[in-house]
Structures are given as structure tokens and as C-alpha cells.
Amino acid sequence: MNDTQLLRYSRHILLDEIGIEGQEKLLQAHAVIIGAGGLGSPAALYLASGGVGRITLVDDDAVDLTNLQRQVMHTSARIGQPKAESGRAALLAINPEIEVTALRERAGPGRLLELARSATVVLDCSDNFATRHAVNRACVAAGVPLVSGAVIRFDGQLSVFDPRRPGAPCYACLFPEDSRYEDVACSTMGVFAPLVGVVGAMQAAEAMKLVAGIGQPLAGRLLLLDGRGMEWTSIGVAHDPNCPVCSTHA
């Protein structure tokens, strides 16, 4: 690290659990973020400010006025721009020393696998089950940890799925692909803006912990947040030995 980096990341370096070695791991890491909206915004901003050296934003949508209530990576001036490009501008404004790639696309299975194989960690900040399952399959196949978050109305959830850990569950162990889960859009159900900030920031925290090798990751646990009462519930998540996604990779 150069003198500027030592100063920029000094508050991380002061932490015994991170130090210079941990910060170097962050600088050398590549985080792939699927979705540059409500969850992707705070997650990406914290990864960028915290010094993750390479960030890839994947989103095929454009910035809309209705996004600005919660998607803090975007601005009124960038309405109509691709979210991935808007996000790239925001991340480079906060940390011009990192590398940010903006992909305006809806990545299919092959592309997701390619991205996962290039990543140190993947953050699923999408808003539908089809994408979540596709991202999970790619991460299991690539052997790359996945940090998954979701928020709707006043409810949030967060978990980590790490195929590198023996006997660890994947997203499909928790939400089987053949089960019928209804996608609920915030455009029809609404979403309390600060909650996406809370969950997205926690996704960034879990991702950085995984990269730096510190603390205890949220693998094997699902955190549920009730924003009305501001209460957290932790639920254990077990590996399904018959899971069609990860059982063959166990």
C-alpha cells in the first residue's frame, strides 16, 4: 500500500482483526454485485469506501424517479442512465483508486458462472427468485461464497452461503427451486427505505469479513429483521443432502 492508501484505510488498519494484511486482501479482492438498486447501492458504496479493489456491478435497468427513495447510489441528475453506469460513477467518486466494471445486462446462467469464477465473493442484491436461484447455482459451481439479502415492506433477511465449507447449505437448501414462492415487487407492496440500507450494509460487512478472513460469517444461519419492532431473529439453516444444486458438489 502507498501512503495515500495507508491514510485512507487507517481506521481499518487500526483494527487488530484487519490490519495491513487484511486490508491488502480487500484491495486484491473482486466483488461481483448482482443488482444495483436498493440493496446493491449501500452494499457497493461500503465495499468501495472500504477498499475492495475490484467491483463489478450487474444490472440491466435504468435509474427512475421512483428509485431515488431508497437507491442511494443514484441521483436525480442521473435519471434515465443505466443503473450500472450510475453506480460506477458513484463508486469512483467515493474511491477513485478502485476498479469498477459496469455491466448493463441481465446475466444468464453461462454469464453468471463466468462472473462467479472471476470473483472472490458474490453479493446477490436482486429482487426475484429466478435470479437468486441462478446466482446460487453459479456460486455453487464456482465454489465462491454468496452473500444473499432481501427486503420487502418492513421485513428483511440476510444469509451467507459458502460452498467452500464442508456440509454448508446453499440458497436452494433454504428455498428449493421446485417450491412455489411468489415474487413480491416493491412497486406494488412498497418498501421502507432505511431497511434496504441496513441489509445492504450488512451484506457488505459479511462480504468483507469473508474476504479478510475475520470473525464468524453468517453461513448456516438466516437473519430475519422485523423493521416495525426492530427485532432480529436468527434461524439455523441446514444442508439438504438431497438438494439438486449443491449435493453433487458437497
N, C-alpha and C positions, 0 to 999 in steps of 0.2 A: 504493500500500500504506500501511496505517496503521502506527503504532508497534508494535502487537502483532504484526502480520504480519512486520514487519522483524526483530523478535526471534525469532519462531517459525522463520522460514526463513533465519536468518542464516548457517547453515552452507552452504546452497545459494548464497546471495548472495556468499559469500566465494570461491566457485569462479569463476574468470575466464570459463569456458565458459558459465556460467549467469548470474550477476549479477542485478541487479534486472530487467533486460529479460527474461531467460529465466524468472525466477520469475513475472513478470506473465503470460507466455504460459501457464504452468502453471495459474495462477489463473483464466484465462479459458477453459481447455480443458474439453471434455466427453469423458470416457472411458466407453464402454459395455463392460461386462464380462458375457460370456455364461457363466454358471456361477458359483455362489457356494460352491463346495466346496473341494477340496484345493488346486487351483491358484488359483482365484478369491480364496481367503482371503488369502494373502500378497500377491498382486498388488494387491488392493483396499486392504489396510492400508497398503502403501507408497505407493500413489497418494494416499491420503487424508492420510497424515502428510507427504508431500512437497508437498502443496498443490495438487493438481489440483482445480479449483474445482467441477466438477460430475461426479458419478459415478452411473451407472445400473447397478444390479445386476439381472440377469435370471436367474431360477431358479424352477422350479415345484415343487421338492422341499421337504421339511421336515427339520429337524435330528433326527438319530437318534444313539443312543449310539455306534454303530459309526463315525460320522463323526469323533468327537472325537479319535481317534488322530492325525489329520493336518489336519483342517479348523479351523485355529487362530482363525478369525473367530468361531466359535461356542463356547458354554459349556454345561455340564451344566444350568444353570438354564433354558436356552432350548431344551431338547429338546422336540420337538413343534411348535415355532414354524416358520413359513416361513423358509427359509434367507435369502431376500432381505431379510426384515424383521429377522432376527437380525443379518445383515451390516450393515444400515443402522445398527442400534444400536451395533455395534462401531465403525464408521467415525466416527460422530458423537461417540462417547466419546473417540476419539483426536484428532479435529479438528472441533469444533462449528461452525466458521466456513464449512465447505463445504456444498454442496447434494447430498444423496443421495436418489435415487429408487429405491424397491424395487418390482420387478415380479414378482409370483408368477405366472408364466405360461411355457408352452412356446411361444416365439415362432415363428410360421410365416413363410414367405417374405416376405409383404407387411409384416408387423410388423418383421422383421429389416431390410428395406430402409428402412423409416421410421426405425428406430433408427440405422442406419448413416448416413443422410443428416443426422441431427442431431449426429453425433459428430465429434470431432477425431481420435479413434483408437478402434479396437475391439480388445478382448482376447478371444480365444477360449480359454476355460478349461473347455470342455465335455469330455465323455468318450466321444463316439461320432462315427463318420464322417458319419452323416447330418446332424447338427447342424453339424459342421465345414464340410461342403460347402455347406450352406445359408447359413452365415455368410460364407463366402468369396464366394459369388455376390452377396450383398448388398453386401459391401465393394467388389467389382469394379464393380458397377453404380453405386454411390455415389461411387466414386473416393476411398475412405477407406482409410488403411493398417490392416492387420490384423496383430496380434501373436499368433502361434499357439504353444501349448505342449501337451505331453502327457507323462504319466508312467504307467508300469505296472511292477510288481515293483521291480527295481533300475535300470530304464532310463528315461531322459528325453530329450526332444527339444524344440527351440526354433527358430523361424524368424520372419521378418518378410516379409510380402507387401504391397508398396506399389504400387498401380496408378497412382500419380502419376509413377512413374519409367518412362521410355521403355524398352520391352523387358523389363520386370520380370516374373518368373513369378508366378503365383497358386498357391494351395494345390492346385488341380486339375491344374496342370502337374506337381506332385510326386506327387500321389496322384490319378490320373484317376478320375472319378466312375464310369466303367464297369468299373473293375477291382474284383475281389472282395477286400476287406480285411475280416478278421474282427474285430469289436469284442471286445475282451478286457476284462472288468469286473474292477475291483479286488476286488469282493465274492467272486469265485471264484479270482482269481490272486494277490491281495494286492498291497500297495504299501508300500515303505519310506518311512515318514513324512517324514524330512528332505528327501527328493528333491523332493517337491511344493513345499516351502518354497524350495529352491534355484531350481527352474524358474519358479515363480510370481513370486519376487522379480526374476528376470531378465526376465520378461515386463513387470513394472512398469518396470524400468530402460530397456528398449527403447522402451516407450510414452512415457516421459518424455523420452528422447532425441529421439524423433520430434517431440514437441510443442515442445520448446525449440529444436530445430534444432541439436543439438550432436553431435559425434562421428560415427562411421560406423555406420549402422543395419545390422542383420543381414539385410538384403534380399539375395536371391540366394545365401544360404548356409543350410544346415541344420546346427545343432549337435546332436550326439548325446552323451549322457552315460552312461557305464557306471559306475554307482554302486558296484559291487563293487571295481573297481580305481581308482575316482575318476579316470577318464580321459575327456577330451573329444576328440571327432573332429569336424572341420569338413568339410562336403561342399558343393560348389558346386551350385546349383540353377538350371537354365536355363529360359528361357521356351519353351513348346511352341507353335510357330506354328500348330498345328492344334488347340489347346486350345479346346473348345467354350464355355468360360466366359469367358476373357479375350482370345482372339484377335480377337473383334469389337470389343473396347474398346481394343485397342492403338493 
